[in-house]
Amino acid sequence: MPPGPHPGFSKNVFINCPFDSEYSFLLRPILFTIVYLGFTPQIASQTADSGEQRINKILSLIVKSKYSLHDLSRIRSKRSGELYRLNMPFELGMDYACRRIPSGHLRQKRFLVLGATPHDYKKALSDLAGIAGKSHGNKPDKAVLALRNWFIETVHLKKAESPKVIWYRFTAFTTDFYEQRKKDGFTMEDLKTMPIREYIGFIRTWIDNLPRRHISGT
C-alpha cells in the first residue's frame, strides 16, 4: 500500500525559484503572502543537510506539498554566451510527474506557474501550452496579487483580504522587521543573508501578534 500524505500536505506550498540575492525582493513578499493566507512555505534553502542530495531534498518537498509555486521568470540568459537556467523547469517537470501518478493523494496537487510577462515562459517551454499561469512583471506587489488571486481561484479560500491590504501588511512587517532586528544587534548584511527558515519564523510571529480580524484564512 502506498504511503499516505504528509501530515501538513494540505497546507504545504513548495516554492521553486531562484535563490540568489537579486530575487529576494520577490521571494520575501511571496513568503509573507503564503504565511499570511495560512499556508506553510516549503523551500529547499530552508534545510542545510549536506549529506542529502539536493534533488532528493527537492523531491521530498514536492511530495509533501499539495500546492506549488514555480517561478520561471529567470530562465532567460542575460548576457551573450550565458547558459540559461534549467533547474526551475526541471523541478516543475518533477512536480507535474507527481501529479500524474494514477492514484493516491498526489493527484490532488495543484501548482502556479509564474513568469515576468504573460506567457513568456511558454515560449521556452512550449509543452506548458494549456496550463494556466500568471505574471508578476518583476514587481513584488504584482507577485502578491498573482499569488493571492491564485489561492482564491484554485485553492478556493473561503476568504482573503485584498491584494493591496496584504501588500500593505507586508510593508508594515518589513518596517517592523528591520527596526526590531537592528535593536537586536543585526547588521544590514545579517538581514540580507538571513536564513529562510529564520525569516519565515519572524513572519509567523509578526502575523500571530496581529488582531485576529486582520488575518486572512480558510
N, C-alpha and C positions, 0 to 999 in steps of 0.2 A: 504494500500500500504506500503511495507517495506521501511524503511529509505534508502536514497541514501548513497553513500560513503562519508567518512570524506573528507574535502577539501584537506588534504595532503595525502590522501590514496595512490596515485601512487608514492609518494616519501618516504613514511614511511617504515622503516625497524625495525621490532620487534626483540629484542635480548633476547634470552633465554640462560642464562649461570650462572655459579657460581658468587657470589658477594663478596667472601672473598678476602683478600689481596694477597693470593697466586695466584689468577687468573689475577690480574691486569696487569701483564706483557703480557698477551694475549689480554685482553679486550681493553687496550689503543690503540694498533695498529689497532684493529678491528674497534673501534670507528672512528679513524682517516681515515681509508680507506673508510668507509661508507660516511663520510662527504666529503672527497676528491673527491669521484665519483659523488657527487651532490645529495646525499640522506640524510634522517633525521633519526638518531637513535631513537628508542622508547624502553626505558628500565625501568623496574619497580622502580629501585632505584633513578630515576630522581625525583619522587614525594614523599612527606612525609606526606600524608594526613592520620593521624592515625584514622580518622573516617570512612575510606573506607576499607572494607575487601580486603586483598591482592589479593585473587583470582578474585574478581570483577575488581580490577585495572588491573591485567594482561589480563583478557578477553577484557577489553575495549581497551588496547593497541593492542592486536591481531586483533580485529575487524577493527581498523582504519589503519592497516598496510597491504599493498599489499604484502610485502616481509617479510620474517622472517629468522633469523639465530638461529638454535638450536644446541648448543654445548653439546654433550653427552659424552665428554671425561672424565668426573669426576663421572660417575655413579658406578665406581668400588670401593669397600671398600679397604682402605689402611692397616687396621690392623685387626687381628682376632677378631671377635665379633662386629666389627663396622658395623652399618647399612649403606647400600649404598643409594645414593640419588635418590629419585623418583620425585622430583619437576620438573626437566628438561624433563624427558619422559612424565610426566603428561601434561605439557604445550605444548609439541609437539602434544599430543593427542587432546587437545582443538583446536589447530591451524588446525590440519588435519580435525577435525569435521566441523569447519567453512568452510573450502574449499569444503567440500562435500555437503553443502546446495544446494538444487536442482536448485535454480535460484538466480539471483542477482549478484552484483559486487564481492561478496566473492568467487565466482567461479574462479575469476582471480588470487587468491592468489597463491604465489609460495614460497617455503622455501628451505633452505640449511641445511642439517644435517652434523655436523662436529664430528669427532672422533679423538682420539690421533693417532690411527693407522688405516689403511684401514679396514673397515668392523668390527671393534671391537665392536661397539655399537649394531650391528645386532646380535651378539651372545647373548646379554642380552635382545634384543627387536626384536625377530625373525619376528614379523609382518611387519617390515620395509623392508623385502625382496622385491626387485624390485624397491625400491626407491633409487635414486642416492644420494651418499654422497661423502664427501671429508674428508681428514685428514690433521692435522697440526703438528703431531709429537711433540706437546708441544713446538713448536718453533715459536716465533712471526713472523718472516719473512715468514714462511710457512703458517701461518694463513692469512697474507696479500695476498700471492699467491693464496690460495684456494678461498678466498672471491672475489678477483679481477676477477679471471677466471670464477667463478660462475656468476658474473654480466655480463660478456661477453656472456657466453653460454646461460643463462636463461633469463636475463633481456634485452639482446640484445642492449647493449650500442653501440652507433654509433662509439665511440672512447674512448680509455682509455690508459693511459701510462702503460708501462711495470710494472710487479710486483716489479722489482728491483728499478725502478725510484720511485714508490710510497713508498717503504721501505726507500729509502734514504731521501725522503721528510719527512717521519715520524721521522727519526733520527735527521734531521735538526730541525724540530719542537720541538722535545723533548729537544734538547740542548738550543734552544731559550726560551722554556717554563721555564726550571729550572733557567736559568740565569736571566730572567726578573722577575720571581716571587720572587727570592731571593732579588733582588733590591727593590721589593715592600714590603719586610718585612716578606715574608712567610718562615717558617722553613721547614726542610725536612719532619717532621711529618705532617705539614699542607698539603704539596704537596701529600704525600702518602694517606691522608684521605680526599682529596678534593672531594666535592660532584660531582657526574657525570655530572649534568646539568652545573655546573660551568666549569668543564674541557672541555666539548663539546663546550661551548662558547668560550674558548681560542683557540680551534682548528679552529672553524669557522672564528674567527677574523684573525688568522695567515694565513689561506688559502685565505681569502678575500684580503689580502695585497700582495699576490703573483702576479707577472705579469700574465695576462690572458693566455698567450701562454703556461704557465706551468700547467694549470688546466685541469684535465680530465673532461669529461662530456658527456651528451647525445646528 
